[in-house]
Amino acid sequence: MKKLFNEMYGLVINDGEKSALHNLCVKYNIPITYPELFSDSTEYNLWGINNDGIGLLGTFMMNKLPKDKIIHGVKELELYIQSKAN
């Protein structure tokens, strides 16, 4: 996998985007740290993503990230990945 995330990024997704996020991880070979997060019915909105993979991120850590390291939504994440993959 090409190094897409040189540091930690926060990801905020809306309810109902978890399946699309999973599909994006599979499409771009992003390691899924805890696969069970995608198989339960809970809507998780705050995620962290870096070159090691994707997982949940709490509000405290999200607030500590610089604003330019927060991605809003699966579509914005895919645009970011596409810009780095080229």
KEROVEX-268373 format. One record per residue: x, y, z of N, C-alpha, C in turn; residue in one letter; residue number from 1. Coordinates in pm, 1 decimal, decimal comma. Layout:
! KEROVEX-268373
n_u_n_v_n_w_ca_u_ca_v_ca_w_c_u_c_v_c_w_res_n
X_Y_Z_X_Y_Z_X_Y_Z_A_NUM
...
***
This chain:
! KEROVEX-268373
n_u_n_v_n_w_ca_u_ca_v_ca_w_c_u_c_v_c_w_res_n
83,2_-117,4_0,0_0,0_0,0_0,0_88,2_124,4_0,0_M_1
59,4_216,3_-88,6_129,6_343,4_-90,1_98,7_418,6_38,7_K_2
196,4_489,3_91,9_176,8_566,8_214,7_84,9_685,3_184,7_K_3
-40,2_674,2_227,2_-139,5_779,0_200,7_-150,0_878,8_314,8_L_4
-118,6_834,3_435,5_-139,6_916,2_554,2_-9,0_924,1_633,2_F_5
66,1_1030,0_615,6_194,0_1043,4_685,1_177,6_1065,6_834,2_N_6
58,5_1102,3_877,0_29,2_1122,0_1018,2_-117,4_1087,7_1042,4_E_7
-160,2_1099,1_1165,6_-298,0_1066,4_1201,1_-395,0_1170,4_1145,6_M_8
-501,9_1120,6_1086,4_-611,9_1204,5_1041,7_-736,8_1162,4_1116,8_Y_9
-820,6_1258,4_1144,7_-951,2_1229,5_1201,1_-1051,9_1222,5_1088,1_G_10
-1150,4_1137,7_1104,4_-1256,4_1123,2_1005,0_-1390,1_1128,2_1076,5_L_11
-1475,8_1217,8_1032,6_-1610,4_1229,4_1087,2_-1706,2_1183,4_979,4_V_12
-1782,7_1077,4_1009,1_-1880,9_1030,0_910,7_-2021,4_1043,2_968,5_I_13
-2118,0_1048,7_879,7_-2258,4_1057,1_918,3_-2314,2_917,7_941,7_N_14
-2423,3_912,0_1015,5_-2494,8_784,9_1029,1_-2527,4_732,4_890,2_D_15
-2508,4_604,0_870,5_-2537,5_540,7_742,3_-2419,4_533,9_647,6_G_16
-2304,7_592,2_683,2_-2187,7_590,1_595,2_-2088,5_478,6_628,8_E_17
-2117,5_402,2_734,2_-2021,7_300,6_778,4_-1996,0_195,9_669,6_K_18
-2097,4_154,3_601,3_-2080,4_54,6_494,4_-1995,2_111,5_380,6_S_19
-2019,6_236,1_344,6_-1940,4_300,2_239,5_-1795,1_314,3_282,9_A_20
-1773,2_343,0_412,0_-1637,0_352,4_464,0_-1567,5_217,0_455,2_L_21
-1637,3_111,8_491,0_-1580,1_-22,6_481,4_-1541,5_-53,9_336,9_H_22
-1630,5_-23,1_244,2_-1602,9_-48,1_102,8_-1480,1_28,8_55,9_N_23
-1465,3_151,8_102,7_-1349,8_232,9_66,3_-1220,7_172,7_121,3_L_24
-1226,2_123,9_243,7_-1108,4_59,3_303,7_-1066,5_-63,1_223,1_C_25
-1162,4_-140,7_181,8_-1133,0_-259,6_100,6_-1076,3_-217,3_-34,9_V_26
-1138,8_-119,6_-97,0_-1096,9_-72,5_-230,1_-952,1_-24,5_-230,1_K_27
-912,5_48,0_-125,8_-778,5_106,8_-121,2_-683,0_32,7_-27,1_Y_28
-719,5_-88,4_13,3_-634,5_-172,1_98,3_-590,5_-102,4_226,5_N_29
-683,1_-30,7_289,2_-655,6_33,1_417,3_-678,1_-72,5_525,8_I_30
-577,3_-101,2_606,1_-593,9_-203,4_710,3_-707,2_-166,8_806,8_P_31
-787,9_-264,5_839,5_-898,4_-246,1_933,2_-856,1_-309,3_1064,9_I_32
-828,0_-223,9_1162,4_-774,9_-268,7_1290,1_-872,1_-359,6_1364,6_T_33
-998,1_-321,8_1368,4_-1101,8_-399,2_1437,2_-1217,4_-423,9_1340,9_Y_34
-1213,5_-532,9_1264,5_-1317,8_-559,2_1164,8_-1458,3_-566,3_1223,6_P_35
-1469,5_-603,0_1351,4_-1602,5_-614,7_1412,2_-1673,9_-480,2_1419,6_E_36
-1601,8_-369,4_1410,2_-1666,2_-238,1_1409,7_-1757,2_-220,9_1288,8_L_37
-1726,3_-291,5_1181,8_-1805,5_-280,5_1060,2_-1918,4_-383,4_1052,9_F_38
-1918,4_-479,7_1143,3_-2020,4_-584,4_1135,5_-2131,7_-568,0_1238,5_S_39
-2117,1_-472,2_1330,5_-2225,4_-451,8_1427,0_-2319,0_-341,3_1377,9_D_40
-2425,5_-318,3_1451,2_-2525,9_-221,2_1406,3_-2505,6_-81,5_1465,9_S_41
-2399,8_-61,4_1541,0_-2374,3_68,7_1601,2_-2319,1_165,3_1497,3_T_42
-2369,7_288,0_1500,7_-2318,7_392,0_1411,5_-2206,1_465,0_1483,1_E_43
-2084,8_448,1_1434,8_-1968,9_516,0_1490,3_-1938,5_635,7_1400,1_Y_44
-1919,9_751,0_1459,7_-1901,4_870,8_1378,4_-1758,5_924,7_1378,1_N_45
-1679,4_894,1_1479,1_-1543,7_947,4_1488,7_-1441,1_836,9_1467,9_L_46
-1361,5_852,6_1365,0_-1261,8_753,1_1328,1_-1124,9_818,5_1319,4_W_47
-1023,2_739,0_1334,3_-886,1_781,4_1311,1_-827,9_695,1_1201,3_G_48
-747,5_754,6_1116,5_-688,6_680,0_1005,8_-545,3_727,2_984,1_I_49
-457,3_629,3_967,5_-318,3_657,1_930,8_-267,1_537,9_851,2_N_50
-137,7_532,2_828,0_-83,1_423,2_746,6_-94,4_287,0_813,1_N_51
-117,4_284,2_944,6_-133,9_157,1_1014,6_-275,0_102,3_1002,5_D_52
-370,5_186,4_965,4_-507,2_139,7_949,8_-610,0_239,9_997,6_G_53
-730,8_189,2_1017,6_-843,3_271,5_1057,7_-906,2_212,2_1183,6_I_54
-951,1_299,0_1271,4_-1016,2_256,0_1394,2_-1089,9_374,1_1455,6_G_55
-1150,8_351,4_1568,7_-1227,4_456,8_1633,6_-1135,4_557,6_1701,7_L_56
-1183,4_679,5_1708,4_-1110,7_787,6_1772,9_-1208,7_861,1_1863,1_L_57
-1169,8_890,7_1983,5_-1257,2_959,0_2077,8_-1262,1_1109,2_2054,9_G_58
-1357,6_1173,6_2119,4_-1373,8_1317,5_2103,6_-1252,6_1395,0_2155,4_T_59
-1190,7_1347,5_2262,4_-1073,6_1415,9_2316,2_-961,9_1420,1_2212,2_F_60
-931,6_1305,6_2152,8_-825,0_1300,2_2052,6_-862,6_1378,6_1927,2_M_61
-989,2_1372,4_1888,8_-1033,4_1446,3_1770,3_-1013,2_1596,8_1792,2_M_62
-1040,8_1643,9_1913,0_-1023,7_1786,2_1942,9_-877,1_1828,4_1946,3_N_63
-786,0_1734,1_1963,9_-643,5_1764,9_1966,7_-580,6_1769,4_1827,5_K_64
-651,2_1717,8_1727,4_-598,2_1719,4_1591,0_-612,6_1858,1_1530,3_L_65
-514,0_1899,5_1450,2_-529,7_2025,5_1378,2_-649,6_2016,7_1283,0_P_66
-715,7_2126,6_1262,9_-837,1_2128,8_1178,5_-810,0_2079,4_1036,2_K_67
-687,3_2099,5_986,9_-656,7_2053,4_851,2_-627,6_1903,3_845,9_D_68
-635,1_1836,0_960,0_-616,5_1690,4_965,8_-747,8_1618,4_995,0_K_69
-859,5_1688,0_974,3_-990,9_1627,4_994,5_-1063,3_1623,6_861,3_I_70
-1108,0_1505,5_826,2_-1179,9_1481,7_700,6_-1326,4_1459,7_734,8_I_71
-1413,2_1520,8_656,2_-1556,9_1511,3_682,3_-1625,0_1428,4_573,9_H_72
-1660,4_1306,4_608,3_-1737,6_1221,3_519,2_-1653,6_1129,7_432,0_G_73
-1718,4_1025,0_387,0_-1652,5_923,0_304,7_-1612,8_979,5_168,7_V_74
-1696,0_1066,3_112,1_-1662,6_1124,3_-19,4_-1536,8_1209,8_-11,7_K_75
-1525,9_1290,2_94,1_-1405,9_1371,9_110,7_-1283,8_1284,3_133,2_E_76
-1300,7_1174,5_207,7_-1190,1_1081,3_228,4_-1144,3_1022,2_96,2_L_77
-1236,9_982,5_13,6_-1197,7_924,6_-115,5_-1126,8_1027,6_-202,8_E_78
-1172,4_1151,0_-201,1_-1103,4_1256,0_-277,5_-960,6_1274,7_-226,5_L_79
-943,8_1271,0_-95,5_-810,2_1282,2_-37,8_-722,2_1165,6_-83,9_Y_80
-775,1_1045,2_-73,4_-696,9_926,0_-113,7_-659,8_933,2_-261,6_I_81
-753,4_970,3_-344,0_-725,6_980,7_-487,2_-618,0_1084,7_-516,6_Q_82
-618,3_1194,7_-442,2_-517,2_1298,8_-464,4_-377,3_1250,0_-425,0_S_83
-369,8_1162,3_-323,1_-241,4_1110,2_-278,6_-194,5_989,9_-360,2_K_84
-289,1_916,7_-416,7_-256,6_794,6_-489,6_-197,3_826,0_-627,3_A_85
-221,7_943,5_-676,8_-173,6_979,6_-811,8_-36,4_1039,7_-810,4_N_86
***
